[in-house]
Amino acid sequence: MADPSRSPVTTADLVRLVSAWLTTLASHHTRDRYSRDLHALATWLYLHRQRHLLDARAEDVLDYCRSLTGHRHDLTAEEHPVRRRNTIATTATAWSSFYRHCTSTGLLADNPVRQARALDAVAAYVPHPRRRPPVLDAAALRAVVVQAHRDPWLGGPLGASMLGLLLSLHWRPERIITATLRDLRRRGGIRDRSRFVPLPEPVLGYLAAWLAERPETDQRRVFVHPVQPRPLAVIDLARLAARSAHRAGLGPGTTPSQLSHAAGTLVAEGARISLPSWEELREMAPAPRQLALPDDPDGYHPDWQELGQQALIPRPAKEF
């Protein structure tokens, strides 16, 4: 390989190196984000240090991190705003991934991001340790679907359909939300780009019930809001999964990705996730005819009534 230092940042050898690194990442979402983060670092190095990526030093990484936080690097790990700290930590993870690839191929002797974290752990933004995901077995996943059917905002066949697809297909939440009516034209399953994926009988029952209740709208998405006919977003699915998992006894903070990965792991191990049929689900978990429960104040706002979303369970009146 020719010396990439002959032309900073834009050398063909460096471009090929970055391309080879990106091919080692499985998710195209990760590739897009990591490439943007690395491009931002490369631009800053060239403009402020007249160096390219392979010449980066630990001090450069620290200075760049400080520039992203408005020079608030003097705060301790406890004092620093968690949101901003974790955002920079995620970006630094992308840089570290690239430099680990360079060290594994012999282009660099050490990872400058790792060196920066050794010099100043606060300024280098080591990611906070993540909470251990809850233990999710087949019974727990079944309980999540039951609670999704009871959900006060997106419950009924809508909630059961979204969680049922998530557990049976192991797709990313974005793919679940963006499914279109055209994907369901063929009976017995769903289209996944160029292939047809059969669905379990209970999930087909959930989808049939939801399509029968789906509001009349010109939206092509399968999942739309039951009161305000707008396409649902990933955050809607994330909140549904978190609420359902919490009510199922799994604790707060469960994400759709955790549920999907748990279901995929169980299937790979030969376990079977027994989802209730649509008839059984209606009997064991009657869907609420309400969109807001008194014990869930965060998801309700009085102004929503002006937009057509009524609180279907009256909020308790304040006692004076």
C-alpha positions in Angstrom: 0.0 0.0 0.0 1.3 3.4 -1.0 2.1 6.0 1.7 -1.3 7.8 2.3 0.5 10.8 3.8 1.3 12.2 0.4 -2.2 13.8 0.1 -4.1 14.6 3.4 -7.6 13.2 3.8 -8.4 12.8 0.1 -5.7 10.3 -0.9 -7.0 7.3 -2.8 -5.2 4.9 -0.5 -7.0 6.4 2.5 -10.3 6.3 0.8 -9.8 2.6 0.1 -8.8 2.1 3.7 -12.0 3.7 5.0 -14.0 1.7 2.6 -12.4 -1.5 3.7 -13.2 -0.6 7.3 -16.8 0.2 6.6 -17.3 -3.3 5.0 -16.5 -4.8 8.4 -19.6 -3.2 9.9 -22.7 -5.4 9.5 -25.4 -2.7 9.8 -25.8 -0.1 7.0 -27.2 2.3 9.6 -23.9 1.9 11.6 -21.9 2.4 8.4 -23.7 5.6 7.6 -23.3 7.1 11.1 -19.7 6.0 11.6 -18.6 7.4 8.2 -20.2 10.7 9.1 -18.4 10.8 12.4 -15.1 9.9 10.9 -15.5 12.5 8.1 -16.1 15.2 10.7 -12.9 14.2 12.6 -10.9 14.1 9.4 -12.1 17.6 8.4 -11.3 19.0 11.8 -7.8 17.4 11.8 -7.1 18.9 8.3 -8.4 22.4 9.1 -7.0 22.7 12.6 -3.9 20.4 12.8 -2.9 20.0 9.1 -2.9 16.3 9.7 -4.9 13.4 8.2 -6.5 10.5 10.0 -3.4 8.2 10.2 -1.4 11.0 11.8 -3.9 11.8 14.5 -2.5 11.9 18.1 -4.2 11.5 21.4 -3.9 15.2 22.1 -5.8 15.9 18.8 -8.6 13.6 19.9 -8.9 15.3 23.3 -8.9 18.8 21.7 -11.6 17.8 19.2 -13.8 16.4 22.0 -13.4 19.6 23.9 -14.4 21.7 20.9 -17.6 19.6 20.6 -18.6 20.4 24.2 -17.9 24.1 24.2 -14.7 23.6 26.2 -16.6 22.2 29.2 -14.0 19.5 29.6 -13.1 20.6 33.1 -16.3 19.0 34.5 -16.1 15.6 36.2 -17.9 12.5 35.0 -20.6 13.1 37.5 -21.1 16.8 36.7 -21.0 16.6 33.0 -24.4 16.6 31.2 -25.3 13.0 30.5 -26.9 13.6 27.2 -24.0 15.6 25.7 -21.5 13.2 27.3 -23.1 10.1 25.8 -23.4 11.8 22.4 -19.7 12.4 22.2 -19.0 9.0 23.6 -20.9 7.5 20.7 -19.0 9.6 18.2 -15.7 8.5 19.8 -16.7 4.9 19.5 -16.8 5.4 15.7 -13.3 6.8 15.7 -12.0 4.0 17.9 -13.5 1.4 15.6 -11.6 2.9 12.6 -8.3 3.0 14.5 -8.8 -0.5 15.8 -9.1 -1.6 12.2 -5.9 0.3 11.3 -4.0 -1.3 14.2 -5.3 -4.8 13.2 -4.0 -4.3 9.6 -0.6 -3.0 10.9 -0.9 0.6 9.7 -0.8 2.0 13.2 1.0 0.9 16.3 -1.7 2.0 18.7 -5.2 3.5 18.8 -5.1 7.3 19.5 -8.6 7.2 20.9 -7.5 4.6 23.4 -4.5 6.7 24.3 -6.7 9.7 24.7 -9.0 7.9 27.1 -5.9 6.8 29.1 -4.7 10.5 29.3 -8.0 12.1 30.3 -11.0 9.8 30.8 -13.4 12.8 31.2 -12.5 14.7 28.1 -12.3 11.5 26.0 -15.8 10.6 26.9 -15.7 6.9 27.8 -19.3 5.6 27.3 -21.2 5.1 30.5 -21.7 1.5 31.3 -25.0 0.2 29.9 -27.6 -1.4 32.1 -27.8 -5.1 31.7 -30.8 -6.0 29.6 -33.5 -8.0 31.4 -33.7 -11.7 31.0 -36.2 -12.3 28.3 -37.6 -15.8 27.9 -40.5 -17.0 25.8 -43.0 -16.4 28.6 -41.8 -12.8 29.1 -42.1 -12.1 25.4 -45.6 -13.5 25.3 -46.5 -11.3 28.3 -45.2 -8.2 26.4 -47.5 -8.9 23.5 -50.4 -9.3 25.9 -49.6 -5.9 27.6 -49.2 -4.3 24.1 -52.8 -5.3 23.4 -53.8 -3.6 26.7 -51.8 -0.4 26.0 -53.9 2.7 26.6 -52.6 4.6 23.6 -51.7 2.1 20.8 -53.3 -1.0 22.2 -55.7 -3.4 20.6 -54.8 -5.1 17.3 -52.4 -2.2 16.5 -50.1 -2.8 19.5 -50.3 -6.5 19.2 -49.5 -6.4 15.5 -46.4 -4.2 15.9 -45.0 -6.3 18.8 -46.0 -9.5 17.0 -44.1 -8.6 13.9 -41.1 -7.4 16.0 -40.9 -10.8 17.7 -41.6 -13.0 14.7 -39.5 -11.3 12.1 -36.6 -9.9 14.3 -36.5 -6.8 12.1 -35.2 -3.4 13.1 -37.9 -1.1 14.5 -37.5 1.2 11.5 -38.4 -1.7 9.2 -41.5 -2.5 11.2 -42.8 1.0 11.2 -42.2 1.6 7.5 -44.0 -1.6 6.3 -46.6 -0.7 3.6 -49.9 -2.1 2.6 -48.3 -3.4 -0.5 -46.0 -5.6 1.6 -49.1 -7.4 2.9 -50.8 -8.0 -0.5 -49.9 -11.7 -0.5 -51.7 -13.7 2.1 -49.9 -15.6 4.8 -46.9 -13.4 5.2 -45.1 -10.1 4.4 -42.8 -9.0 1.7 -39.2 -8.3 2.8 -37.8 -6.5 -0.2 -37.5 -9.2 -2.9 -38.5 -12.2 -0.7 -41.7 -13.4 0.9 -41.6 -14.1 4.7 -44.4 -16.3 6.2 -45.9 -15.1 9.5 -47.2 -17.2 12.4 -50.9 -17.7 12.5 -51.4 -15.5 15.7 -49.6 -12.5 14.0 -51.7 -12.9 10.9 -54.8 -12.7 13.2 -53.5 -9.5 14.8 -52.8 -7.9 11.4 -56.3 -8.9 10.0 -58.0 -7.4 13.0 -55.9 -4.2 12.7 -56.6 -3.8 9.0 -60.3 -4.1 9.7 -60.0 -1.3 12.3 -57.4 0.8 10.5 -58.7 4.4 9.9 -59.6 5.5 6.4 -56.6 7.4 5.2 -54.5 7.8 2.0 -51.4 6.8 4.0 -49.6 3.7 2.5 -48.1 2.7 5.8 -49.6 -0.3 7.6 -49.4 1.3 11.0 -51.0 4.7 11.4 -52.2 6.5 14.5 -55.7 5.2 15.5 -57.1 8.7 16.2 -55.0 11.1 14.1 -54.3 9.2 10.8 -50.6 9.9 10.6 -47.8 7.4 10.1 -46.3 6.1 13.3 -42.7 6.9 14.1 -40.0 4.7 15.6 -40.4 6.6 18.9 -44.1 5.5 19.0 -43.0 1.8 18.8 -40.2 2.4 21.3 -42.6 3.9 23.8 -45.1 1.1 23.2 -42.4 -1.5 23.8 -41.2 0.2 27.0 -44.7 0.6 28.4 -45.6 -3.0 27.6 -42.4 -4.5 29.0 -42.7 -2.4 32.2 -46.3 -3.6 32.8 -45.2 -7.2 32.0 -42.7 -6.9 35.0 -39.5 -6.6 33.0 -38.6 -3.2 34.4 -38.3 0.2 32.7 -36.2 1.0 29.7 -36.7 -2.1 27.6 -36.2 -1.3 23.9 -37.7 -2.8 20.7 -34.2 -3.9 19.7 -33.8 -5.8 23.0 -37.1 -7.6 22.4 -36.2 -8.4 18.8 -32.7 -9.7 19.7 -34.1 -11.8 22.5 -36.7 -13.4 20.2 -34.0 -14.1 17.6 -31.8 -15.7 20.2 -34.5 -17.9 21.5 -35.3 -19.1 17.9 -31.7 -19.8 17.2 -31.5 -21.9 20.4 -34.6 -23.9 19.3 -37.1 -22.4 21.7 -40.6 -21.6 20.6 -42.4 -18.4 21.4 -46.0 -19.3 21.8 -48.0 -16.1 21.0 -51.7 -16.1 21.9 -54.2 -16.3 19.1 -56.3 -13.3 18.3 -59.4 -14.8 20.0 -57.4 -15.8 23.1 -55.8 -12.4 23.3 -59.1 -10.6 23.2 -60.4 -12.8 26.1 -57.4 -12.6 28.3 -56.5 -9.0 27.7 -59.4 -6.8 26.6 -58.2 -3.8 24.6 -58.8 -0.5 26.4 -61.2 1.9 24.8 -59.2 4.7 26.3 -56.1 6.5 25.2 -55.0 7.8 28.6 -54.9 6.1 32.0 -54.7 8.1 35.2 -51.5 6.3 36.2 -49.8 7.3 32.9 -49.8 11.1 32.9 -46.7 11.5 30.8 -48.4 10.3 27.6 -51.4 12.6 27.9 -51.8 16.3 27.3 -55.1 18.2 27.6 -54.4 20.1 24.4 -54.6 16.9 22.4 -58.4 17.0 22.7 -58.4 19.9 20.4 -56.8 17.7 17.8 -59.4 15.0 18.1 -57.6 12.7 20.6 -60.0 12.3 23.5 -59.0 10.9 26.9 -61.0 7.7 26.9 -60.6 7.2 30.6 -61.5 10.4 32.4 -58.6 11.6 34.5 -59.4 11.8 38.2 -60.7 15.1 39.3 -58.5 17.0 41.8 -59.9 17.0 45.3 -59.8 20.4 47.0 
